Amino acid sequence: MILELPLIRLRFTFRLQHDLLLPPYAGSALRGVFGSSLKRAVCLSGKENCEACKLQLSCPYAVVFNSSASNGENGANPYIIEPSMPKDRLLKSGDTLVFHQILIGDAISKLSYILLAWIKGFQYGMGKNRARASLVSVYQELADKEIYLYGENEEQIKELQPIYVLSVPDDKREITLKIETPLRIQREKHPIVPEALTTGDFFSSLIRRTELLYKNHIHTASFLNDKTNLLIKAKELNEEKRELYWKDWIRWSARQQTHIALGGVAGEWTLSGEMESLLPLIYAGQLLHVGKGAVMGMGKYVVL
């Protein structure tokens, strides 16, 4: 089965001009660079609250970073930042910092503003010492190739492909999900621990996230048919192996001036059973992520 997803996956490479000590998980720090820079670059009203601004529907910052469509649910905004995980967190001046960003639906048309935000953001600096960096290149990554889009000496963005074509198998009866970044799903306002995570929890969260993105940022019917039946099928899956553990992560919130715990589940989870109708959702979820903090790269998994 071929599944066409209205999203693009970009790989950014920046060259550091100062030493930079990355936090244990850099998703939050990169999100801070991106969000503050995007607002400085495009906000015309100077209002703190986007919901009170009359330009909300057309403003790139509101559309991409602070969409009212999120309804307070972290992860419904149409972008995802995927930080790299270098073995050595201390990067030296002259080293390269590589990370990915996924843009979904409406966010794709704001690409020029997004590139400007990253360039200006790293000119301002990242981390406590405001380590600066200059753009080296931007590539669009597709399932089978990559396309050069932009670099430090370019005057305009090369032509991109606004659809990610995903090949989905139709004959699998067993899959292993490798959860690479903390998966934080809440039940009754409390995070679900590894031993309590069910297929119902996982797929319910993934279905809801996918539906929110389609409804608020893609504006076409999603590829999901009969969500009630999908959830029934998910709950009927058998568990063959559960090697899940809790992965702690604490981030600093500049807005709240406090540390916030955002740990979640990681590890490998093997499921089996009748899953033909679930496979498009499972494979798309590798790009869409699942759970709280998806915009910072949390809830990333791959199908082994």
Protein Blocks (a to p, Z undefined) as FASTA:
>chain_A
ZZdddddddddddddfbdcdddfblklmmmmmmmmmmmmmmmmnlpablklpcklmmmmk
lmmmmcfklnopahjaccdcdddddfblbdcehiacddddddehjlmmmmmmmmmmmmmm
mmnogcjkopacddfbdcdddfkbccdfbdfkbcbdcdddfbdcddddfkbcbdcdddfb
dcdddeehiacdfklpcfklmmmmmmmmmmmmmmmmnopacfbehkllmmmmmmmpccfb
dcddddddddddfklopacdfbdcedddddedjfklmmmmmmmmmmnogaehklnopaia
cdZZ
